Amino acid sequence: MIPKTNFGSTEGKGRSGAGAWEVAARFSWLDLTDNGVKGGQIQDYTGGINWYWNPYTKMVFNYVHATAQASGAAQTQTDMFGIRAQLDF
């Protein structure tokens, strides 16, 4: 994605830009049981925001809620928050 205005000062125009924002969502499901291996199942929900500062810089913010169910064990869950910076050069 290429923002219409870059984050920060916009040269010669006397205003600052906000970059571009993108909202993302994902659902994942994985079955780890196969051929006698009782690996259980995992599912997760992810919500994220991507912030494009300019055509070469992007910040990614993700929140993940995951649950796992192993055969014969209690269901477990975890919540994670991640931040990632990407530079394209």
N, C-alpha and C positions, 0 to 999 in steps of 0.2 A: 504494500500500500504506500502511496506517495501522498503526504499531507498537502493540503492547499496552502497552508502557512506553516513554516517551521516553528518549533518551540523557541521562545525567547524573542530577542529583537529581530524585527524584519528590516533589513538594511534599506535605508532611504525612504521608508514609508511611515516612520514615526509611531508605529504601534508594535505590540508584541503578539506573537502567535501562540496558539495552544497545541500545535501539532495535530495529530489525528488520533481518535479513540475508537477502539473496537471491543465489543462484548462477545465472549465466547462461552459455550456450554458443551459438555460432553458426558455421556454415560458409557461405561465399560463393564463388560462381564467376561469372566474367564473361568472355564471348567478345567480343573487340573486332575480329574479322575480319568484314568485310561488303562486298559489292559492289566487290571489288578492293582494298580497304584491308586490309593485313596488320598488324593491330594486336596480334595475339597473344592470350594468355589470362592471366587473373589468378585466383588462388584464395587464400582466407585462412581461417584458423581463429582464432576469438576466444573467450577465456575471461574471464569477468568476475565481479565481486562488487559488489553494490549494498548500501549501508548507509543505511538510513532512520533519521535521528536523531529525527525527529518527523514529523507529517503535512506539514510545510512544507519540510523540508531533507533532501537526499539526496546522498550521496557515491558516485561510480561509479569503480571501478578496473578497467581492461581491459588484457589482454595479447593482442597480435595477432601471429600468424606468417603472413606472406604470401609467395607465390611468383609470379613472372611469367615467361612464356615468349613472347618475341617471335619472329616468323618469321625463321629464319636466325641467331638469336643464342642465346647460352648462357642457361640458366635462371638467374634471379637470385632472391634471397630477402632478406627483411628481418624484423626483430623489433621491435615497438613496445610501449611501455607508456604508458598514458594515465590521467590522473586528472581527474575533472570534478566540480564542485560545482553542485548545482541548488537554487535557492530559489524557492518558490512564494509569491507575495504578491498 
